[in-house]
Amino acid sequence: MVASPSRPPPNIVVLIADDLSRFSLGCYGDPHVRTPAIDRLAAEGIRFQRAYATAPQCSPSRSSLFTGRTPHATGTSRLHAPLPREVPTILEPIRERGYFTGVFRKHHLGNDFARRFDLVGGNDMPTAEFFRQAPPDRPFFLWVGFNDPHRDLYTNYDHIRGEVIPPHDPAKVTVPPFLPDTPAVRADLALHYDAIHRLDRDCNEVLQQLDASGRARDTIVIFLSDHGMPYPRAKATLYEAGINVPLIVRWPGKIAPGIETSELVSSVDLPATWLDLADQPPLPSMEGRSLVSLLTGRPHPSRQYVYAERNWHDTWEPTRAIVSKQYALICNCRPEVSYRGSLDHVSAPVWNILEAEQAAGRLPPALAEMFHSPRPPIELYDLVRDPHELINLANDPAHASIGDSLLLELDRWMRATNDFLPPPASFPEIRQEGKLTMTRMLDGPLPKR
C-alpha cells in the first residue's frame, strides 16, 4: 500500500558513469573534453571537488550507494559479488514512502537486487519508458547506470571509433602526470574522451526526457561516477584518480546555481541523503550522513575523513585508504607483490607502453615503483602540494605524526565496520611505545592482539 505523503517529496534521478575520474570533465577543468550537458548540469547546481567512492571497482562501489555502508560490511567487497538478499537498502523505505522506482542499464548488484525495483529497464528498454509509466501522483526514483566510458576487456576502445564526430584530437588531450606522454597514450586518451562525450549525450537524452515529463522542477538530479578512469594508477587503486569522483547535484529552487564545494563527501552519504529527501530516517546500519543541509546552504557538520577499500578484482590486492582534508594514507596489505592493475587496463595499450618505458629506464621514480616488489606497506601523500600522489612521505620524519594519526584512525574505522582484514595499528606492543612506526607496521608477522 502506498504511503500517503504529508508533503510531496522530490523526485530523484541518479545518473552514474562507469570508470570516470573527477578531472575528466569540462566543468572540472579539462578544456579539451566535450561534455556540454554535464557542464550545464554543474552550472545549474553544486559541484563537489572532494567526493570519494568507497571502492575503485564497479559493484563494490555501487553497493555503498544503495546501502550507505562500506562494501566489506555488506559482503560485497569482491568484484561481481551480488548484494545479499538480507542486506537492507534505501529502496524498501522509499517505496514505503510512495516512490515509484526504476533501474535502467547497469547496476551490477545481481538479479535478486533488481527485483527490488518497480521497473527494470536493462540495456534495451529506453529510459523514456520510465517517464511514461511513472504515476503522476507519486514521486519517483530513477537510477540510470551508463556503460561509458568503460573500456572493453577485449577490444579496448575500438568499439567507440566513429561514434563521435568529430573525434577528439590526440594532440589536445590532457595527459595526467601518472601516465607517460607518448603518441600512443594520447591516441588512447582521445578515444576515452570520445566515450565520455557519448556518456554526455546519453545524460542529455535523459535530462530532455525529464524536461518533457513536466516534472523537472520537482526533481533532484545527481550525476556521479562509480570510480576512476580505466588506466594504471586509477581504476582498481586507492589513489585519487581511482576514488575521487565527480559529483554534481541539481535541485531547482533549492540549490543555488554554479556552486562549488571542497567539503569531504563519501558515497555512503548519498543514500542517507535520498532517505532524508523522502522524509525517511536513515537505516540503523548506515555509516553515511545526509547532505541535504549542505546542498541547501544550511550549517552542515564537516567530515574529517573518508575511507576506501580495494579487495579482489582480477587479483587479490587488499588495500585500505583514509583521506583527510590535506592527506591521503594508503595501507598495502600485500606489500610482497608489485602493483597489479585490473585486466581491462593491464591488457590495454597504455600498460604496454608503461612496461616499455620502464624497461628503457625512462619512467620517473613514482611510476617505476609500480613494477617494484616489495611495495611500500604505507603510502602517505600531501594532496595540497602533490595532488597526483607522486611523492610518498611515509618515511619522512617530518610527517611521522600525521601518518601515525591517520593510521590509528584507519584502524578505528576498520574495527568499527568489522573489516575482515586485521586492523593495522592498534596492537598493544606498538601502542605501548607511545608512537607508531609505519615502516615496521607490516614487516613480518602481525603482533598478537
C-alpha angles and dihedrals in degrees: 000000000000115000117241105239119225089212130005108267118210124268113248126218119183118195110188127186124208117233103354125144120213096247094055097085132081093237089055094055108275104131095192108051115086110228106145097156095049091043089053091050089054091049089055096048145008127313120205119212097184106044114138135197117223090230136017091230133083109243099032091051093047093050089062090054091062101035106033088228136109114262097248089056092059101039093253102108093111118080111258093016108144119231106262115249093236095055110101119229137186090262096078097055096040091050087050087054089057103264120152105220133205137176122197130187116341126018098141096202102108139267094279089058093051090058089068089073128080093225127026113196103177117184098305105053113082114238089235086076090066093057089046092054099037107108110242092223096055133067116243140216116205125184117191113184110193121204094216136130090018115127117235112244094226107024099031106203097336089109090064097056111118093011094105122051116226096022119221114272114244088215089061104051128107110243109205114229092247091066128064114252102234131139092253092051090049091050091052093047090051089058089048087055089051090054090050090052090051088051088052091052091051092049089051090053092055092046090051090051089051090051091048091053089062091231102098095106090057094047132091111209121203122192120188144135130245092228143321137313121297096255136106114282089021123061113045091018133094094230118117092263088058103046109017100092136179115263121182125172128190122187113164113229093005105061118049111234124255099019123154125194134188094196114135109251131178125204087240086070094064100068089048087053093051092050090049090052089052092051090246126133119245118267111264092242097049118125096191133081130223118264096200094108091049091048093052097045098254126131110290129185109245122233116237095196145013124201136210139181140201122195130150116358111141087324135031104256109151109197135161131196140189123195125196129182091279110012141052123202121193122193113204105203094188101045092157091077128064125240114301117193128197118276095247092065102026087059091047128096095256093062091052089052091050090052092050093048090049092050089051092049093240101120117103114244096260092057096038088057089072088073096047127100128233099037121211108273090218129036121188124186136183102224093193096056097025109030094167092052100236099141116064109209097182093111096039108113090210089064099039096106092048092050092046094051092049091048091052091049091049088051091051092051093048091053094045092052095043094243113195090222118084108260108251108220119029100078114138095234092056098042092052088062088064093235140048126249106212095190092060096040094104099017104125128331118350115254117252115263 
